[in-house]
Amino acid sequence: MVQPVESPPAWRLIGVDFTSAPTRRKPITLAHGSRDGPGGTGPLRLAGVEALHDFAAFERALARPGPWLGVFDLPFGLPRELVEELGWPRDWLALIRHYAGLERSAIRERFAAFCDARPAGGKFAHRACDGPAGSSPSMKWVNPPVAWMLHAGVPRLVEAGVTLAGLHAGDPVRVALEGYPGLLARELIGARSYKSDDTAKQTPERLIARKDLLEALEQGRTRLGLRLKLSHAQRDELVADASGDRLDAVLCLVQAAWASGQPGHGLPPRMDPLEGWIVSAGWDPQAG
């Protein structure tokens, strides 16, 4: 197993809301920030949010020199059960290269056949982190299409020479972790929906939910024990984005800030080196 890279004195932090088909209307969204205080141990200050309208812009962002630590909202691995059933490579890097070389139509065909052979209620294989994170299985190709996010995103992280903590050693001062904004959002506002890409579903209730979510982040009410610092203009922009892309990037940024202060970036010592792990999933502050 590749050992996680330990933190330098202060990371530049990023949170990334990823899409497998970026456009000007639906870009990859990247939030920047840093932690105040000596050694970067204080509150998290949002520096800004940028829109990356194509993969070329995303690749340029990955090439920026470190030290930076980023949390990316896309799966970094596939379920071991699925990989073994399909006879695919069980080494993480070999698996990613194999997966990247397949057309989406071929992936869909293999995954659909796998699901069709299984009983109702257990069609998809899951990673160990899906339960504690409440995340969709990384083999899911619709609603949400996270399988395509893995297919589009992870090979680009590898190609950029980035370290994927616990999975693949690259540049030790450009470090990527897998995140999931829904994990933090549910902790703070429960099952309330706060976003939609569908204009007809961008309701006052979702607007209120975004306001409540930001208030909770600013007050530091998460189990991660971090307070988010925003300007009035930043708060207004995050609330106004009914798609939730900017807010999701900020939620990933909060996860990055937490990971920057944890031994081994907070990854569990027995993490499956084929499947990966969603940062902070299953972490119990009472247990340390």
N, C-alpha and C positions, 0 to 999 in steps of 0.2 A: 504493500500500500504506500502511496506517495504521502509523506508527512506534510501536514499543513505548515505554511510559512508563518513564522512568528512576526509580530508587528514591529515596524520601525517606530521611532518616537511619535510621529504624527502622520496619519494617512489623509490624503484628499479623498473624500468619500463621494460615491456616486450611487444613484438608484436608477434602474432602467426598466421602464414599461415597454415590453417588446411586442412587436407584431411580425408575423412571418411574411407580410406583404406590405411594406411601408409605402405610403403615398403622402402627398401634401395634405390630404384630408385626414389621413390616419397615419401619422408618423410614429417612428420609434421615439419615445420621450425619455429624456435623460435629465435627472435632477442632480445638482452639485451641492455639496455642503462640507462643513468641517465642524469638529467639536471644539468649543471654547475651553480655555483653562490650560494649565501646565500639562504638557504631554497629551493634549487632546482628550481630556477626561470629563469635560463639563458638558453643558447643554449643546444640542445640535443646532447649528445655524444654517438655514437654507441660503445658499449663495445665488442660485438661479436655476431656471429650467430651460432646456433647449429642445427643439424639434429636429429630428434627423429624418429627412424625407425619403432617403433611399439607403441601400446597403453600403454604397460607397461612403456616405457620411458616417454611418455606423462604424465601418472599418477604420476610418480616420480617427474617430473618437477612441477606439480601442488602441490605436498606435500612440496616443499621447503618452509622454514619459511619466513614470511614477515619481514618488510612491503614491499609488492610488489603490483603493479597495472598493469594488463595486458589487452590488447585489442586483441580479438580473432575474426578471420575472419570466423565466422559461425553464423547462426541465433540463437537467444536465445528464440524465440517464434513463434507461428503460428498465422495466421490471425484470429481475433475474429469471423469474418463472417463464416469462415470454421468450427471453433470449435463449434459454435452454431448450424450450419446446421447438423453437424455429431452427435450432442448430447454428445460431450465429456466434461470432467470437465472444469469448467470456473475458477477454482482456479489454478494459475500457477504451483505450485509444484505438485498438483494432476494431472494436465494435462501432465506434463513431465513424471511422473511415469507411467501414462497410456500409453503414446506414446512409452516410452522405453520398455514397456512390449509387444508391438506388433511386429510381424515379418514384414520385409520390404515388403514381398509379400502382406500382408494384408493391409498395408498402401497404397501401390501402387493401389490396387484394390479400396479402399475407395476414394482416391484422384482422380483416373481416372473416377469413377462414378460421382463424384462431378463435374468434368470438362465437362463430356459428357452431363450433364443436363443443361449446360449454353450455351448462344449464342456465336457465333464466335466473337473474339475480346475481350471477357470477360470471358474466360475459367477459369482463376486462380483468387482466392481471394488474396488480397494484405493487408499488414499491413500499418498503417498510415505512417511509416517511409520510405516505398518503393519509394514514389514519390520524396521527397526531396533528398533521397540518390541515386536514380537511380538504385536501387538494384533489383535482381530477387526475385519473391515471394518465401517465405520460404517453401511453399508446393511443390515446383518444384522438381521433382525426376530425371530429366535429363537436361543436357546442361544449367546450371550446376546442379548437384544433391545435392542442398543445403538441401533438406529434409533429406537426409542420413547424412549430416554433423551435423544437429541438433540431429538426432537420436543417432549418435555415440559420439558426443562431450558434449552436455549439461548434460546428466545424469552423465558423469564422473566429470564434474565440481561440481555438487551437491554432489556426493559421496565423493569427495575430501574435502568437507567442506568449499569450497570457497564461498565468498559473490558474488552474481550476482547483481550488483548495481541496485536498483529500483525494483528488482524482488524477491530476496531470501536472507535472512540474514544468513551468515555463519561466518567464521573467519573475523573479521573487518580489519585485516591487510593483507589479501590475497583477492584482489578484482578483479573481472572480468567484462569487458564491451564488448559489441558487436561492432565490427568494420567492415569496408568495404574499402579495399585499393583502389578500383575503384573510390570511391568518391573523394579522393585526387588526384589520377592520372588524372582523367578527368579535374579537375580544372587546372592542370599544363600543360598538353599536349593535351587536348581536346580528340577527339575520336581516336587518333592514338593508334594502338596496339603496346605493348612493350614486349609481351611474347607469348610463345607457347610451349606446351609439344611435339608437332609434329616437329621432326627434320627438315622436309622439309619446314616448315613454320618459321624456325628460321633465318630470313632474315637480311640483312644489315640495312634495314629500321627500324626493331624492335630494333636492336642494337643501332642505333642513338637515337631512342625514349627513351631507358633506360638511355643513357648518358644525354639527355636533361632533363629527369625527375629528375635525381640525381643532376644535376646542379641547377635546380629550388629549390630543397629541401635544398641544401647547402646555397643558397642565401636567403632562407626564404621567397619565393614568394607566399606562401599559405596564405589564409585568417586567418589561425590559428596563424600566426605571430611567427613562430618558425624557427630557423636555425639548420640544421643538421650538425654535425661535424664528418668527416670521415678521416681516414688515406688514403694514396695513395693505399695501399694494399687492404683496405676494398672497396674502390671505384672500383678498378679493379675487385674484386671478384663479386661485385653486378652487374657490367656491363656484366661480362662474363657468368652469370647464365641466359641462354636464356629461361629457364622455367619461370623466374620471381618470383620463390618462395621466394628467399632471399629478393628481392626488395619488394614484397608484405608484408613480415614480418616486414621490416623496415617501410613501410607506416603505418602499424598498430602500430608500436612503436611510430611514430610521433603523431598519434591520442591519444595514451596513455599519451604522454608527455603533450599534450594540456589538456586532461581531468584531469591530476594530479593538474593543477592549477586553475580549475574551481569549483565554488560552486556546490555541488551535482554531481561532475564529469561531469558537462555540460549536464546532462540529463534534458529534458524539464519537468517543474513541473506537466504538465497534461499528462504525458506519460501513455499509457494504460498498466496497470500492468499485463495484460495477454500477450500482444504482444511484449513488450520490445521496444527498440529503438537503432538505429545505432549511435554511438557517433559522434557528430559534425554535423549530418545531419540537414539541415535547419537552422543552426546557422548563424546569421547575425551579423558580428562584429560592424556594425553601430548601431544595436539595443542593444548591450551589452549582 
